[in-house]
Amino acid sequence: MNANKISKQITVFTIGFIGFLSLLGIVGKSDYNQEVIYNMTETAYNVIVDSLGEGCSDTQIVKTYLNNKEYYDSLSW
């Protein structure tokens, strides 16, 4: 009976730990996206959003920007 209780505690702890690490990954990705968007020019941001559409996510914006960084950094209006 005692071994069963310990096994359940270990399982709950493991699930909680994995959940915690997952949340850290999500928050870290969100912070990274916000930092990249904050540091890009307004022109680059507007061109990317216009090409992707209004409903695009921050991750899509960052991915598009980083794939063509030299081009978007060269834009200036």
mmCIF file of the N, C-alpha and C atoms, coordinates in Angstrom:
data_MODEL
# 
_entry.id   MODEL 
# 
loop_
_atom_site.group_PDB 
_atom_site.id 
_atom_site.type_symbol 
_atom_site.label_atom_id 
_atom_site.label_alt_id 
_atom_site.label_comp_id 
_atom_site.label_asym_id 
_atom_site.label_entity_id 
_atom_site.label_seq_id 
_atom_site.pdbx_PDB_ins_code 
_atom_site.Cartn_x 
_atom_site.Cartn_y 
_atom_site.Cartn_z 
_atom_site.occupancy 
_atom_site.B_iso_or_equiv 
_atom_site.pdbx_formal_charge 
_atom_site.auth_seq_id 
_atom_site.auth_comp_id 
_atom_site.auth_asym_id 
_atom_site.auth_atom_id 
_atom_site.pdbx_PDB_model_num 
ATOM 1   N N  . MET A 1 1  ? 0.828  -1.191 0.000   1.00 0.00 ? 1  MET A N  1 
ATOM 2   C CA . MET A 1 1  ? 0.000  0.000  0.000   1.00 0.00 ? 1  MET A CA 1 
ATOM 3   C C  . MET A 1 1  ? 0.873  1.256  0.000   1.00 0.00 ? 1  MET A C  1 
ATOM 4   N N  . ASN A 1 2  ? 1.923  1.270  0.801   1.00 0.00 ? 2  ASN A N  1 
ATOM 5   C CA . ASN A 1 2  ? 2.805  2.424  0.898   1.00 0.00 ? 2  ASN A CA 1 
ATOM 6   C C  . ASN A 1 2  ? 3.549  2.657  -0.420  1.00 0.00 ? 2  ASN A C  1 
ATOM 7   N N  . ALA A 1 3  ? 3.966  1.591  -1.077  1.00 0.00 ? 3  ALA A N  1 
ATOM 8   C CA . ALA A 1 3  ? 4.662  1.716  -2.358  1.00 0.00 ? 3  ALA A CA 1 
ATOM 9   C C  . ALA A 1 3  ? 3.734  2.298  -3.417  1.00 0.00 ? 3  ALA A C  1 
ATOM 10  N N  . ASN A 1 4  ? 2.461  1.960  -3.361  1.00 0.00 ? 4  ASN A N  1 
ATOM 11  C CA . ASN A 1 4  ? 1.485  2.483  -4.305  1.00 0.00 ? 4  ASN A CA 1 
ATOM 12  C C  . ASN A 1 4  ? 1.309  3.989  -4.117  1.00 0.00 ? 4  ASN A C  1 
ATOM 13  N N  . LYS A 1 5  ? 1.288  4.440  -2.874  1.00 0.00 ? 5  LYS A N  1 
ATOM 14  C CA . LYS A 1 5  ? 1.142  5.868  -2.573  1.00 0.00 ? 5  LYS A CA 1 
ATOM 15  C C  . LYS A 1 5  ? 2.362  6.648  -3.071  1.00 0.00 ? 5  LYS A C  1 
ATOM 16  N N  . ILE A 1 6  ? 3.536  6.096  -2.844  1.00 0.00 ? 6  ILE A N  1 
ATOM 17  C CA . ILE A 1 6  ? 4.768  6.743  -3.299  1.00 0.00 ? 6  ILE A CA 1 
ATOM 18  C C  . ILE A 1 6  ? 4.796  6.799  -4.825  1.00 0.00 ? 6  ILE A C  1 
ATOM 19  N N  . SER A 1 7  ? 4.361  5.747  -5.469  1.00 0.00 ? 7  SER A N  1 
ATOM 20  C CA . SER A 1 7  ? 4.317  5.713  -6.929  1.00 0.00 ? 7  SER A CA 1 
ATOM 21  C C  . SER A 1 7  ? 3.390  6.800  -7.471  1.00 0.00 ? 7  SER A C  1 
ATOM 22  N N  . LYS A 1 8  ? 2.236  6.979  -6.846  1.00 0.00 ? 8  LYS A N  1 
ATOM 23  C CA . LYS A 1 8  ? 1.303  8.030  -7.271  1.00 0.00 ? 8  LYS A CA 1 
ATOM 24  C C  . LYS A 1 8  ? 1.911  9.412  -7.065  1.00 0.00 ? 8  LYS A C  1 
ATOM 25  N N  . GLN A 1 9  ? 2.609  9.607  -5.951  1.00 0.00 ? 9  GLN A N  1 
ATOM 26  C CA . GLN A 1 9  ? 3.237  10.896 -5.677  1.00 0.00 ? 9  GLN A CA 1 
ATOM 27  C C  . GLN A 1 9  ? 4.313  11.206 -6.712  1.00 0.00 ? 9  GLN A C  1 
ATOM 28  N N  . ILE A 1 10 ? 5.088  10.203 -7.058  1.00 0.00 ? 10 ILE A N  1 
ATOM 29  C CA . ILE A 1 10 ? 6.133  10.398 -8.069  1.00 0.00 ? 10 ILE A CA 1 
ATOM 30  C C  . ILE A 1 10 ? 5.502  10.732 -9.417  1.00 0.00 ? 10 ILE A C  1 
ATOM 31  N N  . THR A 1 11 ? 4.418  10.061 -9.762  1.00 0.00 ? 11 THR A N  1 
ATOM 32  C CA . THR A 1 11 ? 3.727  10.325 -11.028 1.00 0.00 ? 11 THR A CA 1 
ATOM 33  C C  . THR A 1 11 ? 3.180  11.744 -11.065 1.00 0.00 ? 11 THR A C  1 
ATOM 34  N N  . VAL A 1 12 ? 2.533  12.173 -9.978  1.00 0.00 ? 12 VAL A N  1 
ATOM 35  C CA . VAL A 1 12 ? 1.978  13.527 -9.915  1.00 0.00 ? 12 VAL A CA 1 
ATOM 36  C C  . VAL A 1 12 ? 3.096  14.560 -9.991  1.00 0.00 ? 12 VAL A C  1 
ATOM 37  N N  . PHE A 1 13 ? 4.196  14.322 -9.277  1.00 0.00 ? 13 PHE A N  1 
ATOM 38  C CA . PHE A 1 13 ? 5.326  15.243 -9.313  1.00 0.00 ? 13 PHE A CA 1 
ATOM 39  C C  . PHE A 1 13 ? 5.897  15.338 -10.725 1.00 0.00 ? 13 PHE A C  1 
ATOM 40  N N  . THR A 1 14 ? 6.054  14.212 -11.391 1.00 0.00 ? 14 THR A N  1 
ATOM 41  C CA . THR A 1 14 ? 6.610  14.190 -12.745 1.00 0.00 ? 14 THR A CA 1 
ATOM 42  C C  . THR A 1 14 ? 5.716  14.947 -13.719 1.00 0.00 ? 14 THR A C  1 
ATOM 43  N N  . ILE A 1 15 ? 4.417  14.717 -13.636 1.00 0.00 ? 15 ILE A N  1 
ATOM 44  C CA . ILE A 1 15 ? 3.479  15.427 -14.513 1.00 0.00 ? 15 ILE A CA 1 
ATOM 45  C C  . ILE A 1 15 ? 3.523  16.928 -14.238 1.00 0.00 ? 15 ILE A C  1 
ATOM 46  N N  . GLY A 1 16 ? 3.564  17.306 -12.968 1.00 0.00 ? 16 GLY A N  1 
ATOM 47  C CA . GLY A 1 16 ? 3.653  18.724 -12.608 1.00 0.00 ? 16 GLY A CA 1 
ATOM 48  C C  . GLY A 1 16 ? 4.934  19.359 -13.112 1.00 0.00 ? 16 GLY A C  1 
ATOM 49  N N  . PHE A 1 17 ? 6.038  18.642 -12.990 1.00 0.00 ? 17 PHE A N  1 
ATOM 50  C CA . PHE A 1 17 ? 7.329  19.159 -13.435 1.00 0.00 ? 17 PHE A CA 1 
ATOM 51  C C  . PHE A 1 17 ? 7.351  19.347 -14.950 1.00 0.00 ? 17 PHE A C  1 
ATOM 52  N N  . ILE A 1 18 ? 6.820  18.380 -15.676 1.00 0.00 ? 18 ILE A N  1 
ATOM 53  C CA . ILE A 1 18 ? 6.751  18.495 -17.136 1.00 0.00 ? 18 ILE A CA 1 
ATOM 54  C C  . ILE A 1 18 ? 5.855  19.664 -17.535 1.00 0.00 ? 18 ILE A C  1 
ATOM 55  N N  . GLY A 1 19 ? 4.732  19.830 -16.844 1.00 0.00 ? 19 GLY A N  1 
ATOM 56  C CA . GLY A 1 19 ? 3.843  20.967 -17.108 1.00 0.00 ? 19 GLY A CA 1 
ATOM 57  C C  . GLY A 1 19 ? 4.536  22.292 -16.857 1.00 0.00 ? 19 GLY A C  1 
ATOM 58  N N  . PHE A 1 20 ? 5.298  22.364 -15.768 1.00 0.00 ? 20 PHE A N  1 
ATOM 59  C CA . PHE A 1 20 ? 6.033  23.584 -15.435 1.00 0.00 ? 20 PHE A CA 1 
ATOM 60  C C  . PHE A 1 20 ? 7.057  23.918 -16.515 1.00 0.00 ? 20 PHE A C  1 
ATOM 61  N N  . LEU A 1 21 ? 7.800  22.923 -16.955 1.00 0.00 ? 21 LEU A N  1 
ATOM 62  C CA . LEU A 1 21 ? 8.796  23.155 -18.009 1.00 0.00 ? 21 LEU A CA 1 
ATOM 63  C C  . LEU A 1 21 ? 8.134  23.578 -19.317 1.00 0.00 ? 21 LEU A C  1 
ATOM 64  N N  . SER A 1 22 ? 6.981  23.010 -19.606 1.00 0.00 ? 22 SER A N  1 
ATOM 65  C CA . SER A 1 22 ? 6.246  23.400 -20.815 1.00 0.00 ? 22 SER A CA 1 
ATOM 66  C C  . SER A 1 22 ? 5.830  24.860 -20.751 1.00 0.00 ? 22 SER A C  1 
ATOM 67  N N  . LEU A 1 23 ? 5.337  25.283 -19.600 1.00 0.00 ? 23 LEU A N  1 
ATOM 68  C CA . LEU A 1 23 ? 4.951  26.688 -19.437 1.00 0.00 ? 23 LEU A CA 1 
ATOM 69  C C  . LEU A 1 23 ? 6.149  27.614 -19.588 1.00 0.00 ? 23 LEU A C  1 
ATOM 70  N N  . LEU A 1 24 ? 7.286  27.218 -19.043 1.00 0.00 ? 24 LEU A N  1 
ATOM 71  C CA . LEU A 1 24 ? 8.493  28.033 -19.211 1.00 0.00 ? 24 LEU A CA 1 
ATOM 72  C C  . LEU A 1 24 ? 8.862  28.168 -20.685 1.00 0.00 ? 24 LEU A C  1 
ATOM 73  N N  . GLY A 1 25 ? 8.727  27.093 -21.437 1.00 0.00 ? 25 GLY A N  1 
ATOM 74  C CA . GLY A 1 25 ? 9.023  27.140 -22.870 1.00 0.00 ? 25 GLY A CA 1 
ATOM 75  C C  . GLY A 1 25 ? 8.089  28.064 -23.616 1.00 0.00 ? 25 GLY A C  1 
ATOM 76  N N  . ILE A 1 26 ? 6.809  28.018 -23.281 1.00 0.00 ? 26 ILE A N  1 
ATOM 77  C CA . ILE A 1 26 ? 5.823  28.882 -23.939 1.00 0.00 ? 26 ILE A CA 1 
ATOM 78  C C  . ILE A 1 26 ? 6.096  30.340 -23.619 1.00 0.00 ? 26 ILE A C  1 
ATOM 79  N N  . VAL A 1 27 ? 6.358  30.637 -22.358 1.00 0.00 ? 27 VAL A N  1 
ATOM 80  C CA . VAL A 1 27 ? 6.627  32.019 -21.950 1.00 0.00 ? 27 VAL A CA 1 
ATOM 81  C C  . VAL A 1 27 ? 7.915  32.520 -22.593 1.00 0.00 ? 27 VAL A C  1 
ATOM 82  N N  . GLY A 1 28 ? 8.931  31.680 -22.648 1.00 0.00 ? 28 GLY A N  1 
ATOM 83  C CA . GLY A 1 28 ? 10.196 32.070 -23.265 1.00 0.00 ? 28 GLY A CA 1 
ATOM 84  C C  . GLY A 1 28 ? 10.041 32.371 -24.743 1.00 0.00 ? 28 GLY A C  1 
ATOM 85  N N  . LYS A 1 29 ? 9.266  31.568 -25.439 1.00 0.00 ? 29 LYS A N  1 
ATOM 86  C CA . LYS A 1 29 ? 9.030  31.792 -26.870 1.00 0.00 ? 29 LYS A CA 1 
ATOM 87  C C  . LYS A 1 29 ? 8.282  33.097 -27.090 1.00 0.00 ? 29 LYS A C  1 
ATOM 88  N N  . SER A 1 30 ? 7.298  33.354 -26.244 1.00 0.00 ? 30 SER A N  1 
ATOM 89  C CA . SER A 1 30 ? 6.519  34.586 -26.351 1.00 0.00 ? 30 SER A CA 1 
ATOM 90  C C  . SER A 1 30 ? 7.404  35.808 -26.107 1.00 0.00 ? 30 SER A C  1 
ATOM 91  N N  . ASP A 1 31 ? 8.257  35.746 -25.091 1.00 0.00 ? 31 ASP A N  1 
ATOM 92  C CA . ASP A 1 31 ? 9.177  36.853 -24.813 1.00 0.00 ? 31 ASP A CA 1 
ATOM 93  C C  . ASP A 1 31 ? 10.131 37.079 -25.977 1.00 0.00 ? 31 ASP A C  1 
ATOM 94  N N  . TYR A 1 32 ? 10.639 35.996 -26.553 1.00 0.00 ? 32 TYR A N  1 
ATOM 95  C CA . TYR A 1 32 ? 11.548 36.099 -27.691 1.00 0.00 ? 32 TYR A CA 1 
ATOM 96  C C  . TYR A 1 32 ? 10.854 36.776 -28.867 1.00 0.00 ? 32 TYR A C  1 
ATOM 97  N N  . ASN A 1 33 ? 9.625  36.336 -29.165 1.00 0.00 ? 33 ASN A N  1 
ATOM 98  C CA . ASN A 1 33 ? 8.873  36.934 -30.269 1.00 0.00 ? 33 ASN A CA 1 
ATOM 99  C C  . ASN A 1 33 ? 8.663  38.422 -30.037 1.00 0.00 ? 33 ASN A C  1 
ATOM 100 N N  . GLN A 1 34 ? 8.278  38.804 -28.838 1.00 0.00 ? 34 GLN A N  1 
ATOM 101 C CA . GLN A 1 34 ? 8.042  40.212 -28.534 1.00 0.00 ? 34 GLN A CA 1 
ATOM 102 C C  . GLN A 1 34 ? 9.327  41.032 -28.668 1.00 0.00 ? 34 GLN A C  1 
ATOM 103 N N  . GLU A 1 35 ? 10.445 40.464 -28.259 1.00 0.00 ? 35 GLU A N  1 
ATOM 104 C CA . GLU A 1 35 ? 11.716 41.182 -28.369 1.00 0.00 ? 35 GLU A CA 1 
ATOM 105 C C  . GLU A 1 35 ? 12.103 41.402 -29.833 1.00 0.00 ? 35 GLU A C  1 
ATOM 106 N N  . VAL A 1 36 ? 11.935 40.388 -30.666 1.00 0.00 ? 36 VAL A N  1 
ATOM 107 C CA . VAL A 1 36 ? 12.257 40.522 -32.093 1.00 0.00 ? 36 VAL A CA 1 
ATOM 108 C C  . VAL A 1 36 ? 11.345 41.559 -32.737 1.00 0.00 ? 36 VAL A C  1 
ATOM 109 N N  . ILE A 1 37 ? 10.049 41.494 -32.449 1.00 0.00 ? 37 ILE A N  1 
ATOM 110 C CA . ILE A 1 37 ? 9.099  42.448 -33.029 1.00 0.00 ? 37 ILE A CA 1 
ATOM 111 C C  . ILE A 1 37 ? 9.400  43.862 -32.550 1.00 0.00 ? 37 ILE A C  1 
ATOM 112 N N  . TYR A 1 38 ? 9.742  44.023 -31.279 1.00 0.00 ? 38 TYR A N  1 
ATOM 113 C CA . TYR A 1 38 ? 10.052 45.340 -30.728 1.00 0.00 ? 38 TYR A CA 1 
ATOM 114 C C  . TYR A 1 38 ? 11.268 45.954 -31.426 1.00 0.00 ? 38 TYR A C  1 
ATOM 115 N N  . ASN A 1 39 ? 12.235 45.123 -31.799 1.00 0.00 ? 39 ASN A N  1 
ATOM 116 C CA . ASN A 1 39 ? 13.474 45.631 -32.385 1.00 0.00 ? 39 ASN A CA 1 
ATOM 117 C C  . ASN A 1 39 ? 13.433 45.776 -33.904 1.00 0.00 ? 39 ASN A C  1 
ATOM 118 N N  . MET A 1 40 ? 12.376 45.296 -34.569 1.00 0.00 ? 40 MET A N  1 
ATOM 119 C CA . MET A 1 40 ? 12.305 45.483 -36.019 1.00 0.00 ? 40 MET A CA 1 
ATOM 120 C C  . MET A 1 40 ? 11.713 46.855 -36.333 1.00 0.00 ? 40 MET A C  1 
ATOM 121 N N  . THR A 1 41 ? 11.998 47.340 -37.524 1.00 0.00 ? 41 THR A N  1 
ATOM 122 C CA . THR A 1 41 ? 11.471 48.651 -37.901 1.00 0.00 ? 41 THR A CA 1 
ATOM 123 C C  . THR A 1 41 ? 9.963  48.574 -38.101 1.00 0.00 ? 41 THR A C  1 
ATOM 124 N N  . GLU A 1 42 ? 9.319  49.712 -37.944 1.00 0.00 ? 42 GLU A N  1 
ATOM 125 C CA . GLU A 1 42 ? 7.870  49.767 -38.131 1.00 0.00 ? 42 GLU A CA 1 
ATOM 126 C C  . GLU A 1 42 ? 7.501  49.432 -39.575 1.00 0.00 ? 42 GLU A C  1 
ATOM 127 N N  . THR A 1 43 ? 8.341  49.877 -40.506 1.00 0.00 ? 43 THR A N  1 
ATOM 128 C CA . THR A 1 43 ? 8.095  49.583 -41.918 1.00 0.00 ? 43 THR A CA 1 
ATOM 129 C C  . THR A 1 43 ? 8.143  48.080 -42.169 1.00 0.00 ? 43 THR A C  1 
ATOM 130 N N  . ALA A 1 44 ? 9.159  47.420 -41.635 1.00 0.00 ? 44 ALA A N  1 
ATOM 131 C CA . ALA A 1 44 ? 9.275  45.969 -41.811 1.00 0.00 ? 44 ALA A CA 1 
ATOM 132 C C  . ALA A 1 44 ? 8.063  45.270 -41.212 1.00 0.00 ? 44 ALA A C  1 
ATOM 133 N N  . TYR A 1 45 ? 7.662  45.688 -40.020 1.00 0.00 ? 45 TYR A N  1 
ATOM 134 C CA . TYR A 1 45 ? 6.495  45.085 -39.365 1.00 0.00 ? 45 TYR A CA 1 
ATOM 135 C C  . TYR A 1 45 ? 5.247  45.249 -40.229 1.00 0.00 ? 45 TYR A C  1 
ATOM 136 N N  . ASN A 1 46 ? 5.021  46.457 -40.727 1.00 0.00 ? 46 ASN A N  1 
ATOM 137 C CA . ASN A 1 46 ? 3.824  46.715 -41.533 1.00 0.00 ? 46 ASN A CA 1 
ATOM 138 C C  . ASN A 1 46 ? 3.822  45.921 -42.837 1.00 0.00 ? 46 ASN A C  1 
ATOM 139 N N  . VAL A 1 47 ? 4.977  45.822 -43.492 1.00 0.00 ? 47 VAL A N  1 
ATOM 140 C CA . VAL A 1 47 ? 5.070  45.064 -44.746 1.00 0.00 ? 47 VAL A CA 1 
ATOM 141 C C  . VAL A 1 47 ? 4.787  43.583 -44.487 1.00 0.00 ? 47 VAL A C  1 
ATOM 142 N N  . ILE A 1 48 ? 5.336  43.050 -43.412 1.00 0.00 ? 48 ILE A N  1 
ATOM 143 C CA . ILE A 1 48 ? 5.124  41.635 -43.088 1.00 0.00 ? 48 ILE A CA 1 
ATOM 144 C C  . ILE A 1 48 ? 3.657  41.371 -42.759 1.00 0.00 ? 48 ILE A C  1 
ATOM 145 N N  . VAL A 1 49 ? 3.056  42.230 -41.934 1.00 0.00 ? 49 VAL A N  1 
ATOM 146 C CA . VAL A 1 49 ? 1.648  42.038 -41.565 1.00 0.00 ? 49 VAL A CA 1 
ATOM 147 C C  . VAL A 1 49 ? 0.756  42.172 -42.793 1.00 0.00 ? 49 VAL A C  1 
ATOM 148 N N  . ASP A 1 50 ? 1.077  43.111 -43.680 1.00 0.00 ? 50 ASP A N  1 
ATOM 149 C CA . ASP A 1 50 ? 0.296  43.254 -44.914 1.00 0.00 ? 50 ASP A CA 1 
ATOM 150 C C  . ASP A 1 50 ? 0.393  42.004 -45.784 1.00 0.00 ? 50 ASP A C  1 
ATOM 151 N N  . SER A 1 51 ? 1.578  41.405 -45.841 1.00 0.00 ? 51 SER A N  1 
ATOM 152 C CA . SER A 1 51 ? 1.742  40.222 -46.688 1.00 0.00 ? 51 SER A CA 1 
ATOM 153 C C  . SER A 1 51 ? 1.123  38.971 -46.061 1.00 0.00 ? 51 SER A C  1 
ATOM 154 N N  . LEU A 1 52 ? 1.153  38.864 -44.735 1.00 0.00 ? 52 LEU A N  1 
ATOM 155 C CA . LEU A 1 52 ? 0.601  37.680 -44.067 1.00 0.00 ? 52 LEU A CA 1 
ATOM 156 C C  . LEU A 1 52 ? -0.890 37.805 -43.791 1.00 0.00 ? 52 LEU A C  1 
ATOM 157 N N  . GLY A 1 53 ? -1.367 39.021 -43.660 1.00 0.00 ? 53 GLY A N  1 
ATOM 158 C CA . GLY A 1 53 ? -2.775 39.232 -43.319 1.00 0.00 ? 53 GLY A CA 1 
ATOM 159 C C  . GLY A 1 53 ? -2.918 39.658 -41.866 1.00 0.00 ? 53 GLY A C  1 
ATOM 160 N N  . GLU A 1 54 ? -4.010 40.325 -41.575 1.00 0.00 ? 54 GLU A N  1 
ATOM 161 C CA . GLU A 1 54 ? -4.218 40.896 -40.240 1.00 0.00 ? 54 GLU A CA 1 
ATOM 162 C C  . GLU A 1 54 ? -4.252 39.863 -39.116 1.00 0.00 ? 54 GLU A C  1 
ATOM 163 N N  . GLY A 1 55 ? -4.683 38.648 -39.392 1.00 0.00 ? 55 GLY A N  1 
ATOM 164 C CA . GLY A 1 55 ? -4.825 37.650 -38.336 1.00 0.00 ? 55 GLY A CA 1 
ATOM 165 C C  . GLY A 1 55 ? -3.567 36.851 -38.046 1.00 0.00 ? 55 GLY A C  1 
ATOM 166 N N  . CYS A 1 56 ? -2.420 37.293 -38.546 1.00 0.00 ? 56 CYS A N  1 
ATOM 167 C CA . CYS A 1 56 ? -1.198 36.514 -38.376 1.00 0.00 ? 56 CYS A CA 1 
ATOM 168 C C  . CYS A 1 56 ? -0.708 36.562 -36.929 1.00 0.00 ? 56 CYS A C  1 
ATOM 169 N N  . SER A 1 57 ? 0.006  35.533 -36.538 1.00 0.00 ? 57 SER A N  1 
ATOM 170 C CA . SER A 1 57 ? 0.517  35.453 -35.170 1.00 0.00 ? 57 SER A CA 1 
ATOM 171 C C  . SER A 1 57 ? 1.901  36.093 -35.087 1.00 0.00 ? 57 SER A C  1 
ATOM 172 N N  . ASP A 1 58 ? 2.312  36.385 -33.855 1.00 0.00 ? 58 ASP A N  1 
ATOM 173 C CA . ASP A 1 58 ? 3.649  36.931 -33.637 1.00 0.00 ? 58 ASP A CA 1 
ATOM 174 C C  . ASP A 1 58 ? 4.715  35.951 -34.124 1.00 0.00 ? 58 ASP A C  1 
ATOM 175 N N  . THR A 1 59 ? 4.483  34.671 -33.937 1.00 0.00 ? 59 THR A N  1 
ATOM 176 C CA . THR A 1 59 ? 5.444  33.659 -34.384 1.00 0.00 ? 59 THR A CA 1 
ATOM 177 C C  . THR A 1 59 ? 5.604  33.691 -35.897 1.00 0.00 ? 59 THR A C  1 
ATOM 178 N N  . GLN A 1 60 ? 4.510  33.852 -36.629 1.00 0.00 ? 60 GLN A N  1 
ATOM 179 C CA . GLN A 1 60 ? 4.588  33.946 -38.091 1.00 0.00 ? 60 GLN A CA 1 
ATOM 180 C C  . GLN A 1 60 ? 5.350  35.196 -38.505 1.00 0.00 ? 60 GLN A C  1 
ATOM 181 N N  . ILE A 1 61 ? 5.106  36.303 -37.826 1.00 0.00 ? 61 ILE A N  1 
ATOM 182 C CA . ILE A 1 61 ? 5.798  37.553 -38.142 1.00 0.00 ? 61 ILE A CA 1 
ATOM 183 C C  . ILE A 1 61 ? 7.293  37.389 -37.922 1.00 0.00 ? 61 ILE A C  1 
ATOM 184 N N  . VAL A 1 62 ? 7.674  36.831 -36.780 1.00 0.00 ? 62 VAL A N  1 
ATOM 185 C CA . VAL A 1 62 ? 9.091  36.660 -36.452 1.00 0.00 ? 62 VAL A CA 1 
ATOM 186 C C  . VAL A 1 62 ? 9.756  35.703 -37.435 1.00 0.00 ? 62 VAL A C  1 
ATOM 187 N N  . LYS A 1 63 ? 9.098  34.608 -37.763 1.00 0.00 ? 63 LYS A N  1 
ATOM 188 C CA . LYS A 1 63 ? 9.669  33.633 -38.696 1.00 0.00 ? 63 LYS A CA 1 
ATOM 189 C C  . LYS A 1 63 ? 9.892  34.267 -40.069 1.00 0.00 ? 63 LYS A C  1 
ATOM 190 N N  . THR A 1 64 ? 8.909  35.024 -40.553 1.00 0.00 ? 64 THR A N  1 
ATOM 191 C CA . THR A 1 64 ? 9.033  35.692 -41.848 1.00 0.00 ? 64 THR A CA 1 
ATOM 192 C C  . THR A 1 64 ? 10.158 36.717 -41.815 1.00 0.00 ? 64 THR A C  1 
ATOM 193 N N  . TYR A 1 65 ? 10.223 37.489 -40.753 1.00 0.00 ? 65 TYR A N  1 
ATOM 194 C CA . TYR A 1 65 ? 11.256 38.516 -40.617 1.00 0.00 ? 65 TYR A CA 1 
ATOM 195 C C  . TYR A 1 65 ? 12.653 37.892 -40.602 1.00 0.00 ? 65 TYR A C  1 
ATOM 196 N N  . LEU A 1 66 ? 12.843 36.864 -39.795 1.00 0.00 ? 66 LEU A N  1 
ATOM 197 C CA . LEU A 1 66 ? 14.174 36.266 -39.670 1.00 0.00 ? 66 LEU A CA 1 
ATOM 198 C C  . LEU A 1 66 ? 14.599 35.528 -40.935 1.00 0.00 ? 66 LEU A C  1 
ATOM 199 N N  . ASN A 1 67 ? 13.641 34.980 -41.688 1.00 0.00 ? 67 ASN A N  1 
ATOM 200 C CA . ASN A 1 67 ? 13.983 34.310 -42.947 1.00 0.00 ? 67 ASN A CA 1 
ATOM 201 C C  . ASN A 1 67 ? 14.462 35.293 -44.009 1.00 0.00 ? 67 ASN A C  1 
ATOM 202 N N  . ASN A 1 68 ? 14.037 36.558 -43.917 1.00 0.00 ? 68 ASN A N  1 
ATOM 203 C CA . ASN A 1 68 ? 14.402 37.585 -44.907 1.00 0.00 ? 68 ASN A CA 1 
ATOM 204 C C  . ASN A 1 68 ? 14.887 38.853 -44.208 1.00 0.00 ? 68 ASN A C  1 
ATOM 205 N N  . LYS A 1 69 ? 15.678 38.689 -43.164 1.00 0.00 ? 69 LYS A N  1 
ATOM 206 C CA . LYS A 1 69 ? 16.079 39.811 -42.312 1.00 0.00 ? 69 LYS A CA 1 
ATOM 207 C C  . LYS A 1 69 ? 16.781 40.923 -43.087 1.00 0.00 ? 69 LYS A C  1 
ATOM 208 N N  . GLU A 1 70 ? 17.697 40.567 -43.957 1.00 0.00 ? 70 GLU A N  1 
ATOM 209 C CA . GLU A 1 70 ? 18.431 41.593 -44.707 1.00 0.00 ? 70 GLU A CA 1 
ATOM 210 C C  . GLU A 1 70 ? 17.488 42.436 -45.552 1.00 0.00 ? 70 GLU A C  1 
ATOM 211 N N  . TYR A 1 71 ? 16.537 41.789 -46.202 1.00 0.00 ? 71 TYR A N  1 
ATOM 212 C CA . TYR A 1 71 ? 15.571 42.517 -47.032 1.00 0.00 ? 71 TYR A CA 1 
ATOM 213 C C  . TYR A 1 71 ? 14.736 43.468 -46.176 1.00 0.00 ? 71 TYR A C  1 
ATOM 214 N N  . TYR A 1 72 ? 14.168 42.966 -45.093 1.00 0.00 ? 72 TYR A N  1 
ATOM 215 C CA . TYR A 1 72 ? 13.290 43.798 -44.265 1.00 0.00 ? 72 TYR A CA 1 
ATOM 216 C C  . TYR A 1 72 ? 14.060 44.911 -43.556 1.00 0.00 ? 72 TYR A C  1 
ATOM 217 N N  . ASP A 1 73 ? 15.319 44.655 -43.198 1.00 0.00 ? 73 ASP A N  1 
ATOM 218 C CA . ASP A 1 73 ? 16.127 45.710 -42.580 1.00 0.00 ? 73 ASP A CA 1 
ATOM 219 C C  . ASP A 1 73 ? 16.500 46.795 -43.583 1.00 0.00 ? 73 ASP A C  1 
ATOM 220 N N  . SER A 1 74 ? 16.521 46.453 -44.875 1.00 0.00 ? 74 SER A N  1 
ATOM 221 C CA . SER A 1 74 ? 16.887 47.448 -45.887 1.00 0.00 ? 74 SER A CA 1 
ATOM 222 C C  . SER A 1 74 ? 15.721 48.359 -46.257 1.00 0.00 ? 74 SER A C  1 
ATOM 223 N N  . LEU A 1 75 ? 14.506 47.979 -45.880 1.00 0.00 ? 75 LEU A N  1 
ATOM 224 C CA . LEU A 1 75 ? 13.339 48.809 -46.192 1.00 0.00 ? 75 LEU A CA 1 
ATOM 225 C C  . LEU A 1 75 ? 13.342 50.059 -45.318 1.00 0.00 ? 75 LEU A C  1 
ATOM 226 N N  . SER A 1 76 ? 13.115 51.193 -45.952 1.00 0.00 ? 76 SER A N  1 
ATOM 227 C CA . SER A 1 76 ? 12.951 52.430 -45.170 1.00 0.00 ? 76 SER A CA 1 
ATOM 228 C C  . SER A 1 76 ? 12.077 53.377 -45.958 1.00 0.00 ? 76 SER A C  1 
ATOM 229 N N  . TRP A 1 77 ? 11.026 53.823 -45.319 1.00 0.00 ? 77 TRP A N  1 
ATOM 230 C CA . TRP A 1 77 ? 10.115 54.763 -45.964 1.00 0.00 ? 77 TRP A CA 1 
ATOM 231 C C  . TRP A 1 77 ? 10.000 55.971 -45.094 1.00 0.00 ? 77 TRP A C  1 
# 
